Amino acid sequence: MTIFEQIAGKIIKEQERIIGPLAWDEASKVPGLEVINKKTGEIIIHSDVKDVLDKLVAQYERLFGRASHEVCREAAHSMLTGIAPTEVPSSLK
C-alpha cells in the first residue's frame, strides 16, 4: 500500500471508532477508493490520491460535520510529516 492508501485506511479506522461500521459504507461511496479488507484497513486508490482523500474527508464531513473533518486531520497528521507540502491534500492541511 502507498502512504496515501495507508492514510486513507487510518482515516477510515478512526471514523469507525466513532461511528462504527458505517465508516466503511461511507468510504466505499467515494469514487476512486476501493475497500479491499475492512479488518486490516486495506484499501486501493485508483485515481488521483489527493482528490480521493479530499473526497473521503468531504464524505464524512457532509454526514457528520466539522468535528468529523477534524478527526480525519488528526488521524492523518503523523503520517504527513514525510510528504512534501505540495503533495498533501488540501482537506488535511
N, C-alpha and C positions, 0 to 999 in steps of 0.2 A: 504494500500500500504506500502511496505517496504521502508526504507530510500533510497535504491538503485533505486527502481522504481520512487520515488519522484525526485531523482537526474536526472534520465533519462528524466522524464517529464519536468523538469526545463530546461534541455539542449535543448530539442526539442522546447519548448516555446521560448527560447532565439534565437534559429536559425530561428524560424518562424517570429520573429520581424524583422529579416534581410532579409530573402529570401522568406517569405510568406508561403503559404500552401505547397509548395514544401518540406518544412522541414518534414512534416508528411509523405509525399510519400517516402522520403528517409529513414525515421525511420522505416517504415513498411517493408523495404527491409532487415533489419538487422535480421539474424537468431536468434531465441530465444526471440525476442521482439514482443509483440502483442499490437497494439494500440486499446484501448477499447473505449475511448471517446476523440476526439480532443479538444472539447471545455473546458473540465475540465482538460485535460492533463493526463488522466488516462491511464496507460499502465500496462502490466503484463510482467514480465521477467520469461521465462520458463526454463532457463538453468543457467549456471554459471554466476553470476551477473558481476563479474569483466570482464569476456570475452565479455559479451554482451555490457557493457559500452565502452570497448575498441573498439569494432566493430562499435558502434554508432558514436563515435568520428572519427574513421577512415573513415566512410561513408561520413561524412560532409567534412573532410579534403581532401579526394580524389576528391571531386567535386569542392570545393571552396578554397582549400589551407590552408596554415598555420594560417591565420587570423581566419578561422573558428574553428580551433583547440583551439586557444586562447579564443574564445567566449565560447566554451564548458568548458574549465578550469575555466574561471571566473564565469560561471553560477553555477558550482558545488562547488566552493571554500567554501562558507559559510556553506554548508551542510556537508562538510567533517570533520569539526572540532571534532565531537564526534566519529569519526570512527578510529579504530586502523590503523596505517600506513601500516601494512601488508595487510589490507583489501581494501585499496584504489587502484583502477585500475591504472596501470602504465601511461595510457594516461592522467590521471587527476592529476598527481603529479607535 
